[in-house]
Amino acid sequence: VLLELVIDAEGNILKKRIARSSGHGILDDAALASLSELTSVPAPPGSLPWSRRAVRVPFRYTLRT
């Protein structure tokens, strides 16, 4: 699953969407649900200011037997 996020300068997720599906709704939903545990670091002091930034976050699933 590849998620696309829009994050503000404080590290808050403003928008989220599935950029590439796993092909299985339950895995896509689990990736989106895991965003509640994701933390983003605010822009460091003295860095160039930005109001929104789009990032892509890959989620890789592995079956274990």
Sequence and secondary structure as in RCSB ss.txt:
>XXXX:A:sequence
VLLELVIDAEGNILKKRIARSSGHGILDDAALASLSELTSVPAPPGSLPWSRRAVRVPFRYTLRT
>XXXX:A:secstr
 EEEEEEETTS EEEEEEEE  S HHHHHHHHHGGGG       TTS   SEEEEEEE       
